[in-house]
Amino acid sequence: MTNTNEEKLNVIEAKEDLIGHTKKGVTMIYVGTAYWLLMGVLGFIDMHINLLGLFYLIGAGMIFPLSIFVASLCKIDIFAQDNPLSNMSGVLGAMQILFAPILILIFMEQIEWLPFFIAILTGAHFLPFHALYNSKAYIFLPVAVIAFSSLVGFALMEHVYTILPFGLCAIYLITTIILISENRKQTTSIKQSAS
């Protein structure tokens, strides 16, 4: 009886392969950084709060499609379809869509809470990617987002449309820098082990 484990990637190899293809999902963070920067700028434009809230909803819904586009420009395979862990990655990323009814309800009933809720939802959903990608960036991001969002939510809610997005943009930018560094180390390590 042959050992089928020899024919398939083990978990460590599968994770390394996934990391190599997806670059630890860095394009999602690129787009997230741009999203929060844009939302911050829009917060200073004189417009009705319902229109601004609509920009938040539509923008949040565009993050994933735009990250696919950015990945294609950067020649990053974010789907890694041949990898056995790609389905798990997809499920972890897609969980957010299940919160759409809550987002819509907040938009309709308590719109001033919308940026806070989007921040908590998008930030917290990255935590499981720490285990999938062996990445400290995915510990930093959710913890920093939750801490900063909570500070703004509890103490500065009247500025949630202006202060929150710029702070989150900075957190996402730091996360981007960490991920780029981790990806470079991963690439260097692979090259060294191959030679």
C-alpha positions in Angstrom: 0.0 0.0 0.0 1.5 3.3 -1.1 1.6 6.3 1.2 -0.6 8.9 -0.5 0.8 11.6 1.8 4.0 11.4 -0.2 2.0 12.3 -3.3 0.2 15.2 -1.8 1.5 18.4 -0.2 1.7 18.2 3.6 0.2 21.0 5.6 3.5 22.9 5.9 4.2 22.6 2.2 0.7 23.6 1.3 0.9 26.7 3.5 4.3 27.7 1.9 2.8 27.1 -1.5 -0.2 29.2 -0.7 1.9 32.0 0.7 4.1 31.9 -2.4 1.1 32.2 -4.7 -1.0 34.7 -2.8 1.9 36.7 -1.2 -0.1 36.5 2.0 -3.1 38.3 0.6 -1.2 41.6 0.4 -3.4 43.0 -2.4 -6.4 43.0 0.0 -4.4 45.2 2.3 -3.3 47.4 -0.6 -6.9 48.0 -1.5 -8.0 48.3 2.2 -5.4 51.1 2.7 -6.8 53.0 -0.4 -10.4 52.4 0.8 -9.8 54.0 4.2 -7.8 56.8 2.7 -10.6 57.6 0.3 -13.3 57.3 3.0 -11.2 59.8 5.1 -11.1 62.3 2.3 -14.8 61.9 1.6 -15.5 62.6 5.3 -14.3 66.2 4.8 -16.5 66.8 1.8 -19.8 68.5 2.6 -22.4 65.8 1.6 -25.4 64.3 3.2 -24.5 61.5 5.7 -26.7 59.0 3.7 -24.6 59.6 0.6 -21.4 59.2 2.6 -22.8 56.0 4.2 -23.6 54.7 0.7 -20.0 55.4 -0.4 -18.9 53.3 2.7 -21.2 50.4 1.7 -20.3 50.4 -2.0 -16.6 50.8 -1.2 -16.6 48.0 1.3 -18.3 45.8 -1.3 -15.7 46.7 -3.9 -12.6 45.8 -1.8 -12.5 42.2 -2.9 -13.1 42.7 -6.7 -10.6 45.5 -6.7 -8.0 43.3 -4.9 -8.5 40.7 -7.7 -7.7 43.4 -10.2 -4.7 44.6 -8.3 -3.5 41.1 -7.9 -3.7 40.6 -11.7 -1.7 43.8 -12.2 0.9 42.6 -9.6 0.9 39.1 -11.1 -0.2 37.5 -7.8 -2.3 34.4 -7.9 -4.7 35.1 -5.0 -6.9 32.1 -5.7 -4.1 29.4 -5.8 -6.6 26.9 -7.1 -4.3 24.0 -7.1 -3.5 24.4 -3.4 -5.6 22.3 -0.9 -5.8 25.3 1.5 -7.2 27.7 -1.1 -10.8 26.7 -0.2 -10.1 27.6 3.5 -8.7 30.9 2.4 -11.7 31.6 0.3 -14.2 30.7 3.1 -12.3 32.9 5.7 -12.4 35.8 3.3 -16.0 35.3 2.2 -17.4 35.2 5.8 -17.9 38.9 5.7 -20.7 38.7 3.2 -22.8 37.1 5.9 -22.8 40.3 7.8 -24.4 42.3 4.9 -27.9 42.4 6.5 -26.4 44.0 9.6 -24.5 46.5 7.5 -27.7 47.4 5.6 -29.7 47.7 8.9 -27.0 50.0 10.4 -27.1 52.1 7.2 -30.9 52.4 7.5 -31.2 52.9 11.2 -28.0 54.1 12.8 -25.8 55.4 10.0 -23.4 57.2 12.3 -22.2 53.8 13.5 -21.5 52.5 10.0 -17.7 53.3 9.7 -17.2 51.9 13.2 -18.9 48.6 12.3 -17.2 48.3 8.9 -13.8 48.8 10.7 -14.5 46.2 13.3 -15.9 43.7 10.8 -13.1 44.0 8.2 -10.3 44.2 10.8 -11.4 41.2 12.9 -11.9 38.9 9.9 -8.2 39.0 9.2 -7.2 37.3 12.5 -7.5 33.7 11.2 -5.1 34.6 8.3 -2.4 34.7 11.0 -2.6 30.9 11.2 -3.0 30.3 7.5 -0.1 32.6 6.5 2.2 32.4 9.6 2.1 36.1 9.6 2.5 38.6 12.4 0.9 41.2 10.2 -2.4 39.4 10.7 -2.1 39.7 14.5 -1.1 43.3 14.3 -3.9 44.4 11.9 -7.0 43.1 13.8 -5.6 44.1 17.2 -4.7 47.6 16.1 -8.0 48.0 14.2 -10.1 46.9 17.1 -8.2 49.0 19.6 -8.2 52.2 17.5 -11.8 51.7 16.4 -12.9 51.2 20.0 -11.1 54.3 21.1 -12.8 56.4 18.4 -16.1 54.7 19.0 -16.2 55.2 22.7 -14.5 58.6 23.0 -14.8 60.4 19.7 -17.9 59.0 17.9 -18.8 62.5 16.6 -15.6 62.3 14.5 -16.0 58.7 13.3 -16.2 59.8 9.7 -13.0 61.8 9.8 -10.6 60.5 12.4 -11.4 56.8 12.1 -10.6 56.3 8.4 -7.2 58.1 8.5 -6.1 56.1 11.6 -7.2 52.9 9.9 -5.4 53.9 6.7 -2.2 54.2 8.7 -2.8 50.8 10.4 -3.4 49.2 7.0 -0.3 50.9 5.6 1.9 49.5 8.4 0.4 46.1 7.8 1.3 46.4 4.1 4.9 47.2 5.1 5.0 44.2 7.4 3.6 41.9 4.7 6.0 43.1 2.1 8.9 42.4 4.5 7.5 39.0 5.4 7.1 38.1 1.7 10.7 39.2 0.9 12.0 37.0 3.7 9.9 34.1 2.4 11.3 34.6 -1.1 14.9 34.8 0.2 14.4 31.7 2.3 13.0 29.7 -0.6 15.9 30.8 -2.9 18.5 29.8 -0.2 16.9 26.4 0.3 16.8 25.8 -3.4 20.5 26.5 -3.9 
